[in-house]
Amino acid sequence: MEIDEYLIYRKELLAESADNDGFVQQNLFLSEVLPLMADARLIDSEECNDAYYTYPQDNLKINGYLVNESGERLQLFLVDESSIDLNATNENLKISTKVHYDTQFKRALRFVSQAVKGHLTEELQLSSPVRALATQLASGAGADQFDVIEIFLISATATVDNRGSFPQPRRLEFEDEKLSITFSHKRERTSKELLVLKSLIDLNFLYNVVISQGSREPLVIDFEKTFGYRVEALEAASEDNFESYLCVLPAIVLADLYKRYSSRLLEKNVRSFLQFKGANAGIRETIRKNPEKFIAYNNGITVTATHMDRITENGRIYIRSLRDFQIVNGGQTTASIFFTRKDGFSVDKVRVMAKINVARDVPENKLDELISNISKFSNSQSKVSSVDLDSRNPQLTRIKALSESIITPTGKRWFFEKAKGEFNTKLRIAGNNRNRIERDYPRDMRFSKEQLGKYFTSWGDQPYVVKKGGDKVFRYFIDAISGEDTLNKPEIDRAFYEMLIARVILFKSFENIYGQGKNSIGQIRSAVVPYSISVIYRYTDGQKGGRLFDLAKLWLREGIEEDLSEFARQLMELMNDLIRKYAASDDLGEYSKRKELWEGIRESTELSSFMNTQFATEILDKFTVPRGVAKEKAGKRNKTKEVDFGLLNANVTIFSRTADFYQKLGLKLADKITTAQRKKVDHIAHCIASKKDILPEYVEFEKELIRNVRTSWPDVLNSIDIPQQDHWMIAFYGIVSLYNRCVSEKLDVSSEFQKQRELAKVRGHKYYSVYDEIGKTLAGGQPPSIKFLENVNYFSQSVHKQ
């Protein structure tokens, strides 16, 4: 039953949100949820400004806020604290009425109302993290800036419909509200209405994001219901996979669309590339001087959707609504129309040509590719890079393979969650082996692709980009590793991976040193950490001809030394003060996203004085190496051809589940999948039983099948209780461990595996010659077959004892 799945997921989510003492903290819970919201494209960035404030007497509360990339939308986050109570019963967590959530929404609504009226400004202490927001809302500039207040209520509850034998998942929509305000701006008294939107982020939503591996929340545009408008269209083409329509849209509809949905309208590749603030000068001038000619001068927009609700009247086609609406070309046009109207210019006479492509009969795994291709080939107004921002990016796939192959110097492994929900699915299928997986991959040794972008980018001269988070920092990362600049594109190999993990270690270490809550250095950790790391970069790798920071030390130590830790603490204490001093706004979280703040700090006398102290000089001397030495070390790396263990690792994962698991899975899905799919399941079970390697196409099929089962029939996995076989993974990591030691210590792979053969022979191991074969295969740059692993189940223990 889906509701039971939601509640199981809740336990996992709260476990991830617990502090070192086991208490579930609201800020940690929020930090777990925000990346899921960013994945679903409800927000531009997971970098929320912490602004916890509660005043029970007046029923006020918020936990944090964001200002969207284009600046006109304030997004407030409110955590329902009762929903994360570990003592809450399952029955109390099943919510069937809107009034329960409306009561929560009112807390944030009252906060906005009180702040806009200026009632909170004087009551809040200068050190309060919410004071800057309250002050801005009360100011004329803030009232002029914001057009939309979007409240996200985050609740670890399951929303249900109790009609029927069992509770069923229910989706609730909340009516818009309008807040009338009067304010003074630029010496003029002005009135306006703020649009207040309310969205519920409950277990239903969060669970579906996880099991769909971060797929976007489909945006449904109901032209009739929301705007009172039907789009008249002409059918231009009808192909196997899509239909195309041509139409003319009033600019006022586009402006209202952007006001309500902002960058959610835009396809991910376009959204992360375009700059939304301000308006394109040419578009603005056309609207001002020749609005009737706009349709002739402008290239129009291109839209994709996955479903259309249309009617035909008197031979004319009218589009009533579109599902999964995305603008893939014309994002600049749409944003410019909105901001031109916002600046007081009429768009009533402006019309925009639109092409609408509606996909049909396209599998989910092909839909993103179709949309990306439409975007790539139709975009003409702004050059949009064609690099893939999603998890299928080949460079990300290579990093994933390396994470599965490379073991740290102390035998640990990092888990790179390339697709959202991977780790969660791994846990669910593990059953009784769940504790072992959580032990092998503790929370501080896991990272997502979005976090990876942040960790990578932090080692550079753009901490303000890191602070923006979301698509901005991820695009920077993807462009750096797979962009069009082939001359500077790094080779994704072992050396790259080790230095990547070193950056992860550095960032996480700085976060831990800064701290959270009462024992933290301050309240702007998300800005201070990247800014401080950029200082170290600027005084080492960023200096022409200077010494390079020795990231290899962090990899080898798997952490930072005490003196570097103390230096980091002092640097971050200074940075905390410098951000406050040089920010031209009290809203430090938002202002730290601006380049000018970094430019002011990096050239400051305070920073220069600190970095010239004896302590700083000693640290830089100890943790840097001359560029020539660094190149020499890189040149001396083992020339052994790098082995890709990705496919073998996938085989081991499947083999560990046993043939019985897939046989039972096939039986339980007999009436749910096609005959061809059932045959593939049987083939996988046969491969396991006969110890034959599973080919890549079947490995990909298995991943997709498991994802679909979790999505559509979660009870099936719960009903298959078959213990996993650990010996496959033990053997795999034994081989990988020894191989990694050979590479790290520049040992001959064949010789080291021959030593294992002799050790196995002395111990009376029947198949001792298998180690010769494994060594030869690895020395040739290929992983061994699954057949070899059957006979080395004691192997990892013998390796680690050496």
C-alpha positions, 0 to 999 in steps of 0.5 A, a space after each residue: 500500500 502506497 501510504 505504508 511506503 510513505 511512512 517507511 520513507 518518513 523514518 528514513 528521512 527523519 533518520 537522515 535529519 537527526 543530529 549527532 545526539 539522535 534528535 531530529 532538527 527542523 533545519 536538518 530536515 529542511 536541508 534534506 527536503 530542499 534538494 528534492 524540491 530543487 530536483 522537482 524544479 519548484 525552486 532555483 536553488 537548494 541554498 536556503 537562507 536560514 531564518 528560523 522565527 516563531 512567535 506562538 502568541 501571534 501564531 507566526 512562524 517561518 524556517 527559511 526563505 529564498 529569492 528566486 533567480 529573477 528576483 521578483 518572487 519570495 519563497 518562504 519555507 515553513 516546517 510543521 514541527 509536529 510532523 517530525 515528532 518521532 513519537 507521532 503515531 502512523 494514524 496521526 500522520 495520515 491527514 485527510 483534511 485541508 484545514 489541518 494544513 491551512 492552519 499551518 499556512 496561516 502561520 507564514 501568512 501572518 508573518 508576511 502580513 505583520 512584516 509588510 506592515 512593519 510590525 516586526 522590524 522593531 521587535 526583532 534583535 539586530 542579530 536575528 536571522 529573520 530581521 533582514 527579511 522583515 526589514 526588506 518586506 517593510 521597505 518600499 524597495 522590497 514591496 516594489 521588488 516582490 510580486 509573488 510570495 510563495 509559501 512551501 509548507 513542509 510536512 512529514 505527513 501523508 495526505 490521504 483520502 479515507 473513502 474506500 477500504 484503505 486510505 489512498 494518496 490524495 493531492 491537495 491544491 490550495 487557493 491563491 490569496 492576494 495581499 494588498 499593500 501600499 508603500 512609498 518608493 522613489 518618493 511616490 505612494 504606490 499600491 499593488 497586490 502581492 500574489 500569495 501562492 501556497 504549496 504543500 510538500 508532504 510525504 506524497 510529494 517527497 516519496 514520488 520525487 525520490 522514486 522517480 529519480 528526481 524527475 521534475 514536478 509536471 507543470 500543468 497550465 490550465 489556460 481556461 481555469 487560471 487565465 480565463 483564456 483559450 488558445 486558438 491553434 492550428 495543427 501544423 504536423 502530426 508525427 509518430 512521437 509528437 504533434 505540432 501546433 502554431 498559435 499567437 499568444 497575447 503578451 499579457 498571458 505570457 507575462 501572467 504565466 511568468 508571474 505565476 510560475 517564473 523559471 519553472 516554465 523554462 526547460 532546465 538547459 535554458 533556465 540555467 543558461 539565461 540571465 533573467 534579471 532586467 529585460 533585453 533592450 531590443 525587446 523592451 524597445 519594441 514593446 515601448 515603440 512598436 508593440 503591434 510589430 513585435 510579432 514580426 520582429 521577434 522569433 517567438 517561443 517554442 513550447 513542449 508538453 506531454 499532454 494537451 486538452 483541446 476542443 474543436 468548435 466550428 472547425 477551430 482548435 482551442 487548447 484548454 490546458 497543457 501538461 508538463 509545459 516547458 518553454 525550450 526557446 524564447 525564455 528571454 522573450 517571456 522574462 523580458 515581457 514580464 519585466 517590461 510590464 513590471 516597469 510600467 509599460 503596457 503589453 496589451 497590444 503585443 502578440 507573440 508567435 508560439 510553436 507548441 510540440 506535444 509529445 505522445 507515446 514517448 517512454 519516460 526515459 526518452 522524454 528528456 532526450 526528446 525535449 533536450 533535442 527540441 531545445 538544442 535545435 530550436 534555440 536561436 535567440 541565445 546560444 544555449 550549450 548542448 551539454 547534458 545537465 541530467 544524470 545521463 551525462 557521460 562524464 557523470 557516468 564515468 565518475 559514478 564508475 570510479 566511485 564504485 571502483 576506487 577505495 580510500 587509503 583506509 579501505 572506505 568507499 564514497 557513494 555518489 548518488 548519480 540519480 536521485 533515490 539510488 541509495 534509498 532504493 539500495 536500502 529498500 532492496 537490501 532487507 536484512 543487509 540494510 545495516 551493513 549498507 548504512 555502515 559501509 556508506 555513512 551519511 558523511 560519505 555520500 553525495 549527490 550530483 548537485 552537491 558534487 557541483 558545489 564541492 567542485 566549484 568551491 575550489 576556485 575564484 567564484 564563491 558567489 556562484 557556489 552560493 547560488 547553488 542549483 542549476 547555476 553551480 551545476 552548469 559551471 561544473 558540467 561545463 568544466 568537465 564536459 563542455 565545449 572547451 576541449 583544450 581545458 577539459 579534464 580527463 575523468 580518471 583516478 587522479 581526477 576522482 581522488 582530487 574531486 574527493 579531496 575537494 569534498 573532504 575540504 568542503 565538508 570539513 569546513 562545514 563541520 568546523 563552522 558548525 550549526 545552531 548555538 555552537 556555530 561561528 555564525 549564521 551564514 555558513 553557506 556563504 562563509 564556507 565557499 568564500 573561505 575556501 576561495 581565499 585558500 585557492 586564491 593564495 595558492 592555485 590562483 596565483 600565477 606561478 605560485 605553489 599548488 595546494 596539496 589536495 593529495 594530502 587530504 585524500 591520503 589522510 581522508 580529512 584535514 590536520 589539526 593545524 589546518 583545522 585551526 587555520 580554517 576556524 580563524 579564517 572563517 571567523 574573519 570571513 564571517 565579519 568581512 561578509 557583514 562589513 562589505 555586504 551592501 545589504 542586511 540580507 547577507 544570504 542573498 547578497 553573498 550571491 553577488 560578485 561585487 561582494 567577493 571582489 570587495 572582500 578578496 581585495 580587503 586589507 583585513 584579508 591581506 593582513 590575515 593571510 600575511 600572518 606567520 600562522 597563515 604563512 606556515 600553513 601555506 608552506 606546509 600544505 602546498 607544493 611547487 608546481 613543478 613537483 606537482 607535475 612530477 608527481 602526476 607524471 610518476 603515477 602508475 601507468 597501469 591502464 585504468 580498469 572500469 569496474 562499473 559493469 562488474 559492480 552492477 553484476 555483483 549487486 544483482 547476483 547478491 540478490 540471488 536468482 530466487 529473488 528474480 524468479 519470485 519477482 517475475 512471478 509477482 509481476 506476471 500480470 503487470 509486465 510484458 512477455 518480453 520483459 518477463 523473459 528478460 527477468 528470467 534471463 537475469 535469474 538464469 545468468 545468476 544460476 549459471 554464473 554468467 555475466 549479465 550484459 549491459 542491456 540487461 543491467 540497464 533493464 534491471 535498473 529501470 524495472 526496479 525503479 518502475 516496481 518501486 514507483 507502481 507496485 511497491 508492495 511487491 518488493 516488500 513481499 519478497 523476503 530473500 536474504 542477500 548473499 554477501 560473498 559476492 560483494 566481499 569477493 568484489 571488494 577484495 579484488 578492488 582493494 588489492 587493485 587499488 593498493 597496486 595503483 596507489 603504491 605503484 605495484 605490479 598488478 600481476 605479481 601481487 595477484 600471484 602472491 595471492 595465488 600462493 597464499 591461497 595455495 598454502 591455505 589449501 584453496 581448491 581454485 588458487 589459480 584463479 588469482 593468476 587469471 584475475 591478475 592478468 585480466 586486470 593488468 590488461 585493463 579489464 575487470 574479471 568475469 563474475 565467474 572468477 568471483 565465485 571462488 574468492 569469497 575469503 579474499 577481502 579478509 586476506 587482503 586487509 590483513 596484509 
